[in-house]
């Protein structure tokens, strides 16, 4: 696990960290207090990834509007 602040992570870094958190929780070999901390970190990572995706969708939408193309986004499933 990295000490890099979540806010400074790229989408890919946050997804990798989230996958690590999920893996640890799924194994079930983490003490209760550590599991709670991992779950909280996972929730923050998920929110960060969702924000990064939303920001990217908005940028794409803005580009499409500038080009006069059809507008509208479809939410990414699973986040």
PyMOL Python script that loads the backbone (N, CA, C, O; Angstrom):
from pymol import cmd

cmd.read_pdbstr("""\
ATOM      1  N   UNK A   1       0.854  -1.187   0.000  1.00  0.00           N
ATOM      2  CA  UNK A   1       0.000   0.000   0.000  1.00  0.00           C
ATOM      3  C   UNK A   1       0.893   1.242   0.000  1.00  0.00           C
ATOM      4  O   UNK A   1       1.960   1.256   0.615  1.00  0.00           O
ATOM      5  N   UNK A   2       0.447   2.263  -0.687  1.00  0.00           N
ATOM      6  CA  UNK A   2       1.228   3.497  -0.814  1.00  0.00           C
ATOM      7  C   UNK A   2       0.789   4.523   0.226  1.00  0.00           C
ATOM      8  O   UNK A   2      -0.346   4.510   0.701  1.00  0.00           O
ATOM      9  N   UNK A   3       1.714   5.401   0.561  1.00  0.00           N
ATOM     10  CA  UNK A   3       1.401   6.484   1.498  1.00  0.00           C
ATOM     11  C   UNK A   3       0.917   7.733   0.760  1.00  0.00           C
ATOM     12  O   UNK A   3       0.618   8.754   1.379  1.00  0.00           O
ATOM     13  N   UNK A   4       0.846   7.639  -0.550  1.00  0.00           N
ATOM     14  CA  UNK A   4       0.419   8.775  -1.365  1.00  0.00           C
ATOM     15  C   UNK A   4      -1.020   9.139  -1.008  1.00  0.00           C
ATOM     16  O   UNK A   4      -1.873   8.256  -0.932  1.00  0.00           O
ATOM     17  N   UNK A   5      -1.302  10.408  -0.791  1.00  0.00           N
ATOM     18  CA  UNK A   5      -2.678  10.820  -0.484  1.00  0.00           C
ATOM     19  C   UNK A   5      -3.626  10.442  -1.626  1.00  0.00           C
ATOM     20  O   UNK A   5      -3.272  10.559  -2.799  1.00  0.00           O
ATOM     21  N   UNK A   6      -4.797  10.002  -1.283  1.00  0.00           N
ATOM     22  CA  UNK A   6      -5.773   9.574  -2.278  1.00  0.00           C
ATOM     23  C   UNK A   6      -6.068  10.692  -3.271  1.00  0.00           C
ATOM     24  O   UNK A   6      -6.203  10.434  -4.467  1.00  0.00           O
ATOM     25  N   UNK A   7      -6.169  11.923  -2.796  1.00  0.00           N
ATOM     26  CA  UNK A   7      -6.494  13.053  -3.665  1.00  0.00           C
ATOM     27  C   UNK A   7      -5.432  13.265  -4.749  1.00  0.00           C
ATOM     28  O   UNK A   7      -5.726  13.832  -5.802  1.00  0.00           O
ATOM     29  N   UNK A   8      -4.202  12.811  -4.496  1.00  0.00           N
ATOM     30  CA  UNK A   8      -3.108  13.004  -5.446  1.00  0.00           C
ATOM     31  C   UNK A   8      -2.969  11.821  -6.406  1.00  0.00           C
ATOM     32  O   UNK A   8      -2.152  11.865  -7.325  1.00  0.00           O
ATOM     33  N   UNK A   9      -3.754  10.773  -6.201  1.00  0.00           N
ATOM     34  CA  UNK A   9      -3.662   9.579  -7.038  1.00  0.00           C
ATOM     35  C   UNK A   9      -4.355   9.771  -8.374  1.00  0.00           C
ATOM     36  O   UNK A   9      -5.382  10.442  -8.477  1.00  0.00           O
ATOM     37  N   UNK A  10      -3.767   9.162  -9.391  1.00  0.00           N
ATOM     38  CA  UNK A  10      -4.445   9.102 -10.685  1.00  0.00           C
ATOM     39  C   UNK A  10      -5.569   8.076 -10.568  1.00  0.00           C
ATOM     40  O   UNK A  10      -5.652   7.339  -9.586  1.00  0.00           O
ATOM     41  N   UNK A  11      -6.421   8.040 -11.570  1.00  0.00           N
ATOM     42  CA  UNK A  11      -7.501   7.051 -11.580  1.00  0.00           C
ATOM     43  C   UNK A  11      -6.918   5.637 -11.498  1.00  0.00           C
ATOM     44  O   UNK A  11      -7.402   4.802 -10.733  1.00  0.00           O
ATOM     45  N   UNK A  12      -5.886   5.380 -12.283  1.00  0.00           N
ATOM     46  CA  UNK A  12      -5.294   4.042 -12.324  1.00  0.00           C
ATOM     47  C   UNK A  12      -4.659   3.662 -10.985  1.00  0.00           C
ATOM     48  O   UNK A  12      -4.785   2.520 -10.541  1.00  0.00           O
ATOM     49  N   UNK A  13      -3.985   4.606 -10.347  1.00  0.00           N
ATOM     50  CA  UNK A  13      -3.396   4.332  -9.036  1.00  0.00           C
ATOM     51  C   UNK A  13      -4.474   4.025  -8.006  1.00  0.00           C
ATOM     52  O   UNK A  13      -4.333   3.101  -7.205  1.00  0.00           O
ATOM     53  N   UNK A  14      -5.544   4.799  -8.030  1.00  0.00           N
ATOM     54  CA  UNK A  14      -6.630   4.589  -7.074  1.00  0.00           C
ATOM     55  C   UNK A  14      -7.324   3.255  -7.311  1.00  0.00           C
ATOM     56  O   UNK A  14      -7.688   2.571  -6.354  1.00  0.00           O
ATOM     57  N   UNK A  15      -7.511   2.874  -8.574  1.00  0.00           N
ATOM     58  CA  UNK A  15      -8.137   1.578  -8.873  1.00  0.00           C
ATOM     59  C   UNK A  15      -7.266   0.425  -8.388  1.00  0.00           C
ATOM     60  O   UNK A  15      -7.775  -0.551  -7.837  1.00  0.00           O
ATOM     61  N   UNK A  16      -5.965   0.534  -8.589  1.00  0.00           N
ATOM     62  CA  UNK A  16      -5.046  -0.503  -8.122  1.00  0.00           C
ATOM     63  C   UNK A  16      -5.097  -0.604  -6.600  1.00  0.00           C
ATOM     64  O   UNK A  16      -5.147  -1.703  -6.048  1.00  0.00           O
ATOM     65  N   UNK A  17      -5.085   0.540  -5.926  1.00  0.00           N
ATOM     66  CA  UNK A  17      -5.165   0.547  -4.463  1.00  0.00           C
ATOM     67  C   UNK A  17      -6.492  -0.039  -3.992  1.00  0.00           C
ATOM     68  O   UNK A  17      -6.530  -0.776  -3.007  1.00  0.00           O
ATOM     69  N   UNK A  18      -7.578   0.284  -4.688  1.00  0.00           N
ATOM     70  CA  UNK A  18      -8.893  -0.250  -4.331  1.00  0.00           C
ATOM     71  C   UNK A  18      -8.920  -1.766  -4.504  1.00  0.00           C
ATOM     72  O   UNK A  18      -9.470  -2.478  -3.665  1.00  0.00           O
ATOM     73  N   UNK A  19      -8.329  -2.259  -5.587  1.00  0.00           N
ATOM     74  CA  UNK A  19      -8.257  -3.705  -5.805  1.00  0.00           C
ATOM     75  C   UNK A  19      -7.472  -4.389  -4.688  1.00  0.00           C
ATOM     76  O   UNK A  19      -7.827  -5.489  -4.265  1.00  0.00           O
ATOM     77  N   UNK A  20      -6.411  -3.746  -4.211  1.00  0.00           N
ATOM     78  CA  UNK A  20      -5.622  -4.303  -3.112  1.00  0.00           C
ATOM     79  C   UNK A  20      -6.451  -4.355  -1.826  1.00  0.00           C
ATOM     80  O   UNK A  20      -6.408  -5.344  -1.095  1.00  0.00           O
ATOM     81  N   UNK A  21      -7.195  -3.301  -1.559  1.00  0.00           N
ATOM     82  CA  UNK A  21      -8.048  -3.249  -0.373  1.00  0.00           C
ATOM     83  C   UNK A  21      -9.085  -4.369  -0.428  1.00  0.00           C
ATOM     84  O   UNK A  21      -9.278  -5.093   0.548  1.00  0.00           O
ATOM     85  N   UNK A  22      -9.743  -4.506  -1.564  1.00  0.00           N
ATOM     86  CA  UNK A  22     -10.770  -5.540  -1.726  1.00  0.00           C
ATOM     87  C   UNK A  22     -10.153  -6.918  -1.541  1.00  0.00           C
ATOM     88  O   UNK A  22     -10.741  -7.781  -0.890  1.00  0.00           O
ATOM     89  N   UNK A  23      -8.973  -7.128  -2.110  1.00  0.00           N
ATOM     90  CA  UNK A  23      -8.298  -8.413  -1.966  1.00  0.00           C
ATOM     91  C   UNK A  23      -8.009  -8.751  -0.510  1.00  0.00           C
ATOM     92  O   UNK A  23      -8.226  -9.881  -0.072  1.00  0.00           O
ATOM     93  N   UNK A  24      -7.524  -7.778   0.230  1.00  0.00           N
ATOM     94  CA  UNK A  24      -7.242  -7.996   1.648  1.00  0.00           C
ATOM     95  C   UNK A  24      -8.517  -8.315   2.421  1.00  0.00           C
ATOM     96  O   UNK A  24      -8.531  -9.218   3.257  1.00  0.00           O
ATOM     97  N   UNK A  25      -9.574  -7.583   2.145  1.00  0.00           N
ATOM     98  CA  UNK A  25     -10.831  -7.813   2.850  1.00  0.00           C
ATOM     99  C   UNK A  25     -11.428  -9.168   2.490  1.00  0.00           C
ATOM    100  O   UNK A  25     -11.994  -9.846   3.347  1.00  0.00           O
ATOM    101  N   UNK A  26     -11.306  -9.562   1.235  1.00  0.00           N
ATOM    102  CA  UNK A  26     -11.858 -10.851   0.805  1.00  0.00           C
ATOM    103  C   UNK A  26     -11.119 -12.019   1.436  1.00  0.00           C
ATOM    104  O   UNK A  26     -11.728 -13.044   1.743  1.00  0.00           O
ATOM    105  N   UNK A  27      -9.811 -11.876   1.634  1.00  0.00           N
ATOM    106  CA  UNK A  27      -9.041 -12.959   2.254  1.00  0.00           C
ATOM    107  C   UNK A  27      -9.493 -13.186   3.692  1.00  0.00           C
ATOM    108  O   UNK A  27      -9.447 -14.309   4.193  1.00  0.00           O
ATOM    109  N   UNK A  28      -9.928 -12.121   4.349  1.00  0.00           N
ATOM    110  CA  UNK A  28     -10.449 -12.254   5.711  1.00  0.00           C
ATOM    111  C   UNK A  28      -9.388 -12.505   6.763  1.00  0.00           C
ATOM    112  O   UNK A  28      -9.714 -12.940   7.867  1.00  0.00           O
ATOM    113  N   UNK A  29      -8.142 -12.247   6.456  1.00  0.00           N
ATOM    114  CA  UNK A  29      -7.072 -12.492   7.422  1.00  0.00           C
ATOM    115  C   UNK A  29      -6.587 -11.206   8.092  1.00  0.00           C
ATOM    116  O   UNK A  29      -5.457 -11.130   8.575  1.00  0.00           O
ATOM    117  N   UNK A  30      -7.454 -10.204   8.112  1.00  0.00           N
ATOM    118  CA  UNK A  30      -7.130  -8.912   8.701  1.00  0.00           C
ATOM    119  C   UNK A  30      -7.949  -8.753   9.980  1.00  0.00           C
ATOM    120  O   UNK A  30      -9.132  -9.093  10.021  1.00  0.00           O
ATOM    121  N   UNK A  31      -7.307  -8.236  11.017  1.00  0.00           N
ATOM    122  CA  UNK A  31      -7.993  -8.004  12.286  1.00  0.00           C
ATOM    123  C   UNK A  31      -9.162  -7.035  12.085  1.00  0.00           C
ATOM    124  O   UNK A  31      -9.180  -6.255  11.133  1.00  0.00           O
ATOM    125  N   UNK A  32     -10.125  -7.099  12.989  1.00  0.00           N
ATOM    126  CA  UNK A  32     -11.343  -6.302  12.879  1.00  0.00           C
ATOM    127  C   UNK A  32     -11.052  -4.813  12.721  1.00  0.00           C
ATOM    128  O   UNK A  32     -11.586  -4.184  11.807  1.00  0.00           O
ATOM    129  N   UNK A  33     -10.232  -4.240  13.574  1.00  0.00           N
ATOM    130  CA  UNK A  33      -9.934  -2.805  13.496  1.00  0.00           C
ATOM    131  C   UNK A  33      -9.265  -2.451  12.171  1.00  0.00           C
ATOM    132  O   UNK A  33      -9.573  -1.423  11.569  1.00  0.00           O
ATOM    133  N   UNK A  34      -8.349  -3.305  11.721  1.00  0.00           N
ATOM    134  CA  UNK A  34      -7.690  -3.063  10.440  1.00  0.00           C
ATOM    135  C   UNK A  34      -8.686  -3.199   9.299  1.00  0.00           C
ATOM    136  O   UNK A  34      -8.599  -2.468   8.313  1.00  0.00           O
ATOM    137  N   UNK A  35      -9.630  -4.123   9.421  1.00  0.00           N
ATOM    138  CA  UNK A  35     -10.659  -4.299   8.394  1.00  0.00           C
ATOM    139  C   UNK A  35     -11.516  -3.044   8.263  1.00  0.00           C
ATOM    140  O   UNK A  35     -11.863  -2.625   7.159  1.00  0.00           O
ATOM    141  N   UNK A  36     -11.845  -2.460   9.396  1.00  0.00           N
ATOM    142  CA  UNK A  36     -12.652  -1.235   9.382  1.00  0.00           C
ATOM    143  C   UNK A  36     -11.877  -0.111   8.698  1.00  0.00           C
ATOM    144  O   UNK A  36     -12.434   0.625   7.883  1.00  0.00           O
ATOM    145  N   UNK A  37     -10.599   0.020   9.028  1.00  0.00           N
ATOM    146  CA  UNK A  37      -9.765   1.048   8.407  1.00  0.00           C
ATOM    147  C   UNK A  37      -9.643   0.798   6.900  1.00  0.00           C
ATOM    148  O   UNK A  37      -9.703   1.739   6.108  1.00  0.00           O
ATOM    149  N   UNK A  38      -9.474  -0.466   6.505  1.00  0.00           N
ATOM    150  CA  UNK A  38      -9.396  -0.810   5.087  1.00  0.00           C
ATOM    151  C   UNK A  38     -10.697  -0.478   4.374  1.00  0.00           C
ATOM    152  O   UNK A  38     -10.686   0.058   3.266  1.00  0.00           O
ATOM    153  N   UNK A  39     -11.818  -0.798   5.013  1.00  0.00           N
ATOM    154  CA  UNK A  39     -13.121  -0.515   4.419  1.00  0.00           C
ATOM    155  C   UNK A  39     -13.290   0.998   4.209  1.00  0.00           C
ATOM    156  O   UNK A  39     -13.768   1.438   3.164  1.00  0.00           O
ATOM    157  N   UNK A  40     -12.895   1.778   5.210  1.00  0.00           N
ATOM    158  CA  UNK A  40     -12.989   3.236   5.086  1.00  0.00           C
ATOM    159  C   UNK A  40     -12.110   3.734   3.944  1.00  0.00           C
ATOM    160  O   UNK A  40     -12.528   4.590   3.163  1.00  0.00           O
ATOM    161  N   UNK A  41     -10.889   3.198   3.845  1.00  0.00           N
ATOM    162  CA  UNK A  41      -9.985   3.589   2.753  1.00  0.00           C
ATOM    163  C   UNK A  41     -10.597   3.195   1.410  1.00  0.00           C
ATOM    164  O   UNK A  41     -10.534   3.958   0.446  1.00  0.00           O
ATOM    165  N   UNK A  42     -11.183   2.015   1.352  1.00  0.00           N
ATOM    166  CA  UNK A  42     -11.825   1.560   0.128  1.00  0.00           C
ATOM    167  C   UNK A  42     -12.952   2.493  -0.297  1.00  0.00           C
ATOM    168  O   UNK A  42     -13.111   2.793  -1.480  1.00  0.00           O
ATOM    169  N   UNK A  43     -13.726   2.943   0.670  1.00  0.00           N
ATOM    170  CA  UNK A  43     -14.831   3.864   0.366  1.00  0.00           C
ATOM    171  C   UNK A  43     -14.286   5.186  -0.188  1.00  0.00           C
ATOM    172  O   UNK A  43     -14.855   5.748  -1.123  1.00  0.00           O
ATOM    173  N   UNK A  44     -13.192   5.675   0.385  1.00  0.00           N
ATOM    174  CA  UNK A  44     -12.581   6.913  -0.107  1.00  0.00           C
ATOM    175  C   UNK A  44     -11.999   6.713  -1.504  1.00  0.00           C
ATOM    176  O   UNK A  44     -12.125   7.588  -2.361  1.00  0.00           O
ATOM    177  N   UNK A  45     -11.368   5.575  -1.734  1.00  0.00           N
ATOM    178  CA  UNK A  45     -10.815   5.278  -3.056  1.00  0.00           C
ATOM    179  C   UNK A  45     -11.921   5.184  -4.098  1.00  0.00           C
ATOM    180  O   UNK A  45     -11.772   5.694  -5.209  1.00  0.00           O
ATOM    181  N   UNK A  46     -13.022   4.540  -3.750  1.00  0.00           N
ATOM    182  CA  UNK A  46     -14.150   4.411  -4.673  1.00  0.00           C
ATOM    183  C   UNK A  46     -14.704   5.788  -5.025  1.00  0.00           C
ATOM    184  O   UNK A  46     -14.978   6.075  -6.190  1.00  0.00           O
ATOM    185  N   UNK A  47     -14.865   6.628  -4.023  1.00  0.00           N
ATOM    186  CA  UNK A  47     -15.376   7.985  -4.263  1.00  0.00           C
ATOM    187  C   UNK A  47     -14.411   8.768  -5.163  1.00  0.00           C
ATOM    188  O   UNK A  47     -14.844   9.509  -6.045  1.00  0.00           O
ATOM    189  N   UNK A  48     -13.115   8.601  -4.938  1.00  0.00           N
ATOM    190  CA  UNK A  48     -12.115   9.293  -5.761  1.00  0.00           C
ATOM    191  C   UNK A  48     -12.207   8.825  -7.209  1.00  0.00           C
ATOM    192  O   UNK A  48     -12.177   9.639  -8.133  1.00  0.00           O
ATOM    193  N   UNK A  49     -12.319   7.513  -7.406  1.00  0.00           N
ATOM    194  CA  UNK A  49     -12.432   6.969  -8.765  1.00  0.00           C
ATOM    195  C   UNK A  49     -13.710   7.471  -9.441  1.00  0.00           C
ATOM    196  O   UNK A  49     -13.697   7.833 -10.617  1.00  0.00           O
ATOM    197  N   UNK A  50     -14.791   7.489  -8.703  1.00  0.00           N
ATOM    198  CA  UNK A  50     -16.058   7.975  -9.264  1.00  0.00           C
ATOM    199  C   UNK A  50     -15.941   9.428  -9.696  1.00  0.00           C
ATOM    200  O   UNK A  50     -16.441   9.805 -10.755  1.00  0.00           O
ATOM    201  N   UNK A  51     -15.281  10.248  -8.877  1.00  0.00           N
ATOM    202  CA  UNK A  51     -15.106  11.661  -9.218  1.00  0.00           C
ATOM    203  C   UNK A  51     -14.237  11.806 -10.464  1.00  0.00           C
ATOM    204  O   UNK A  51     -14.541  12.609 -11.346  1.00  0.00           O
ATOM    205  N   UNK A  52     -13.155  11.028 -10.538  1.00  0.00           N
ATOM    206  CA  UNK A  52     -12.275  11.098 -11.712  1.00  0.00           C
ATOM    207  C   UNK A  52     -13.049  10.722 -12.977  1.00  0.00           C
ATOM    208  O   UNK A  52     -12.891  11.369 -14.012  1.00  0.00           O
ATOM    209  N   UNK A  53     -13.877   9.688 -12.902  1.00  0.00           N
ATOM    210  CA  UNK A  53     -14.672   9.281 -14.057  1.00  0.00           C
ATOM    211  C   UNK A  53     -15.686  10.351 -14.434  1.00  0.00           C
ATOM    212  O   UNK A  53     -15.875  10.646 -15.614  1.00  0.00           O
ATOM    213  N   UNK A  54     -16.331  10.929 -13.439  1.00  0.00           N
ATOM    214  CA  UNK A  54     -17.318  11.977 -13.699  1.00  0.00           C
ATOM    215  C   UNK A  54     -16.648  13.180 -14.362  1.00  0.00           C
ATOM    216  O   UNK A  54     -17.186  13.758 -15.306  1.00  0.00           O
ATOM    217  N   UNK A  55     -15.477  13.549 -13.862  1.00  0.00           N
ATOM    218  CA  UNK A  55     -14.738  14.668 -14.458  1.00  0.00           C
ATOM    219  C   UNK A  55     -14.384  14.368 -15.914  1.00  0.00           C
ATOM    220  O   UNK A  55     -14.499  15.238 -16.777  1.00  0.00           O
ATOM    221  N   UNK A  56     -13.957  13.139 -16.180  1.00  0.00           N
ATOM    222  CA  UNK A  56     -13.600  12.757 -17.545  1.00  0.00           C
ATOM    223  C   UNK A  56     -14.828  12.791 -18.448  1.00  0.00           C
ATOM    224  O   UNK A  56     -14.745  13.257 -19.584  1.00  0.00           O
ATOM    225  N   UNK A  57     -15.966  12.303 -17.958  1.00  0.00           N
ATOM    226  CA  UNK A  57     -17.199  12.330 -18.743  1.00  0.00           C
ATOM    227  C   UNK A  57     -17.603  13.757 -19.070  1.00  0.00           C
ATOM    228  O   UNK A  57     -18.044  14.042 -20.184  1.00  0.00           O
ATOM    229  N   UNK A  58     -17.453  14.653 -18.106  1.00  0.00           N
ATOM    230  CA  UNK A  58     -17.803  16.052 -18.332  1.00  0.00           C
ATOM    231  C   UNK A  58     -16.889  16.686 -19.379  1.00  0.00           C
ATOM    232  O   UNK A  58     -17.347  17.483 -20.198  1.00  0.00           O
ATOM    233  N   UNK A  59     -15.605  16.340 -19.359  1.00  0.00           N
ATOM    234  CA  UNK A  59     -14.672  16.874 -20.363  1.00  0.00           C
ATOM    235  C   UNK A  59     -15.046  16.374 -21.752  1.00  0.00           C
ATOM    236  O   UNK A  59     -15.059  17.148 -22.710  1.00  0.00           O
ATOM    237  N   UNK A  60     -15.348  15.095 -21.865  1.00  0.00           N
ATOM    238  CA  UNK A  60     -15.752  14.527 -23.151  1.00  0.00           C
ATOM    239  C   UNK A  60     -17.034  15.197 -23.632  1.00  0.00           C
ATOM    240  O   UNK A  60     -17.162  15.529 -24.810  1.00  0.00           O
ATOM    241  N   UNK A  61     -17.964  15.391 -22.734  1.00  0.00           N
ATOM    242  CA  UNK A  61     -19.233  16.035 -23.086  1.00  0.00           C
ATOM    243  C   UNK A  61     -18.999  17.454 -23.576  1.00  0.00           C
ATOM    244  O   UNK A  61     -19.637  17.890 -24.535  1.00  0.00           O
ATOM    245  N   UNK A  62     -18.100  18.174 -22.937  1.00  0.00           N
ATOM    246  CA  UNK A  62     -17.796  19.540 -23.344  1.00  0.00           C
ATOM    247  C   UNK A  62     -17.184  19.542 -24.747  1.00  0.00           C
ATOM    248  O   UNK A  62     -17.531  20.386 -25.574  1.00  0.00           O
ATOM    249  N   UNK A  63     -16.292  18.617 -25.013  1.00  0.00           N
ATOM    250  CA  UNK A  63     -15.682  18.514 -26.339  1.00  0.00           C
ATOM    251  C   UNK A  63     -16.754  18.201 -27.384  1.00  0.00           C
ATOM    252  O   UNK A  63     -16.767  18.788 -28.466  1.00  0.00           O
ATOM    253  N   UNK A  64     -17.644  17.277 -27.054  1.00  0.00           N
ATOM    254  CA  UNK A  64     -18.712  16.917 -27.998  1.00  0.00           C
ATOM    255  C   UNK A  64     -19.615  18.104 -28.284  1.00  0.00           C
ATOM    256  O   UNK A  64     -20.022  18.305 -29.428  1.00  0.00           O
ATOM    257  N   UNK A  65     -19.937  18.895 -27.265  1.00  0.00           N
ATOM    258  CA  UNK A  65     -20.770  20.072 -27.458  1.00  0.00           C
ATOM    259  C   UNK A  65     -20.068  21.081 -28.354  1.00  0.00           C
ATOM    260  O   UNK A  65     -20.697  21.685 -29.223  1.00  0.00           O
ATOM    261  N   UNK A  66     -18.766  21.267 -28.148  1.00  0.00           N
ATOM    262  CA  UNK A  66     -18.010  22.213 -28.968  1.00  0.00           C
ATOM    263  C   UNK A  66     -17.973  21.772 -30.423  1.00  0.00           C
ATOM    264  O   UNK A  66     -17.900  22.607 -31.324  1.00  0.00           O
ATOM    265  N   UNK A  67     -18.024  20.469 -30.656  1.00  0.00           N
ATOM    266  CA  UNK A  67     -18.004  19.937 -32.012  1.00  0.00           C
ATOM    267  C   UNK A  67     -19.397  19.860 -32.621  1.00  0.00           C
ATOM    268  O   UNK A  67     -19.550  19.509 -33.791  1.00  0.00           O
ATOM    269  N   UNK A  68     -20.413  20.190 -31.826  1.00  0.00           N
ATOM    270  CA  UNK A  68     -21.780  20.136 -32.317  1.00  0.00           C
ATOM    271  C   UNK A  68     -22.319  18.726 -32.430  1.00  0.00           C
ATOM    272  O   UNK A  68     -23.267  18.476 -33.174  1.00  0.00           O
ATOM    273  N   UNK A  69     -21.729  17.817 -31.707  1.00  0.00           N
ATOM    274  CA  UNK A  69     -22.175  16.426 -31.747  1.00  0.00           C
ATOM    275  C   UNK A  69     -23.223  16.184 -30.676  1.00  0.00           C
ATOM    276  O   UNK A  69     -23.415  17.004 -29.779  1.00  0.00           O
ATOM    277  N   UNK A  70     -23.893  15.054 -30.782  1.00  0.00           N
ATOM    278  CA  UNK A  70     -24.929  14.691 -29.817  1.00  0.00           C
ATOM    279  C   UNK A  70     -24.357  14.723 -28.415  1.00  0.00           C
ATOM    280  O   UNK A  70     -23.197  14.379 -28.191  1.00  0.00           O
ATOM    281  N   UNK A  71     -25.189  15.140 -27.475  1.00  0.00           N
ATOM    282  CA  UNK A  71     -24.739  15.233 -26.087  1.00  0.00           C
ATOM    283  C   UNK A  71     -25.476  14.216 -25.241  1.00  0.00           C
ATOM    284  O   UNK A  71     -26.508  13.674 -25.639  1.00  0.00           O
ATOM    285  N   UNK A  72     -24.926  13.973 -24.075  1.00  0.00           N
ATOM    286  CA  UNK A  72     -25.517  13.025 -23.132  1.00  0.00           C
ATOM    287  C   UNK A  72     -24.494  11.988 -22.756  1.00  0.00           C
ATOM    288  O   UNK A  72     -23.708  11.542 -23.592  1.00  0.00           O
ATOM    289  N   UNK A  73     -24.503  11.600 -21.488  1.00  0.00           N
ATOM    290  CA  UNK A  73     -23.554  10.592 -21.022  1.00  0.00           C
ATOM    291  C   UNK A  73     -24.313   9.440 -20.412  1.00  0.00           C
ATOM    292  O   UNK A  73     -25.451   9.582 -19.965  1.00  0.00           O
ATOM    293  N   UNK A  74     -23.676   8.326 -20.402  1.00  0.00           N
ATOM    294  CA  UNK A  74     -24.209   7.144 -19.758  1.00  0.00           C
ATOM    295  C   UNK A  74     -23.307   6.838 -18.579  1.00  0.00           C
ATOM    296  O   UNK A  74     -22.096   6.714 -18.761  1.00  0.00           O
ATOM    297  N   UNK A  75     -23.853   6.711 -17.370  1.00  0.00           N
ATOM    298  CA  UNK A  75     -23.012   6.438 -16.206  1.00  0.00           C
ATOM    299  C   UNK A  75     -22.247   5.119 -16.372  1.00  0.00           C
ATOM    300  O   UNK A  75     -22.728   4.167 -16.985  1.00  0.00           O
ATOM    301  N   UNK A  76     -21.053   5.104 -15.806  1.00  0.00           N
ATOM    302  CA  UNK A  76     -20.242   3.902 -15.822  1.00  0.00           C
ATOM    303  C   UNK A  76     -20.812   2.931 -14.800  1.00  0.00           C
ATOM    304  O   UNK A  76     -21.053   3.301 -13.651  1.00  0.00           O
ATOM    305  N   UNK A  77     -21.026   1.693 -15.217  1.00  0.00           N
ATOM    306  CA  UNK A  77     -21.588   0.704 -14.305  1.00  0.00           C
ATOM    307  C   UNK A  77     -20.531   0.228 -13.322  1.00  0.00           C
ATOM    308  O   UNK A  77     -19.349   0.163 -13.660  1.00  0.00           O
ATOM    309  N   UNK A  78     -20.946  -0.102 -12.117  1.00  0.00           N
ATOM    310  CA  UNK A  78     -20.067  -0.686 -11.137  1.00  0.00           C
ATOM    311  C   UNK A  78     -19.412   0.309 -10.197  1.00  0.00           C
ATOM    312  O   UNK A  78     -18.755  -0.099  -9.240  1.00  0.00           O
ATOM    313  N   UNK A  79     -19.571   1.589 -10.439  1.00  0.00           N
ATOM    314  CA  UNK A  79     -18.977   2.572  -9.515  1.00  0.00           C
ATOM    315  C   UNK A  79     -20.023   3.511  -9.011  1.00  0.00           C
ATOM    316  O   UNK A  79     -19.719   4.408  -8.224  1.00  0.00           O
TER     317      UNK A  79
END
""", "prot")
cmd.dss("prot")
cmd.show_as("cartoon", "prot")
cmd.util.cbc("prot")
cmd.orient("prot")
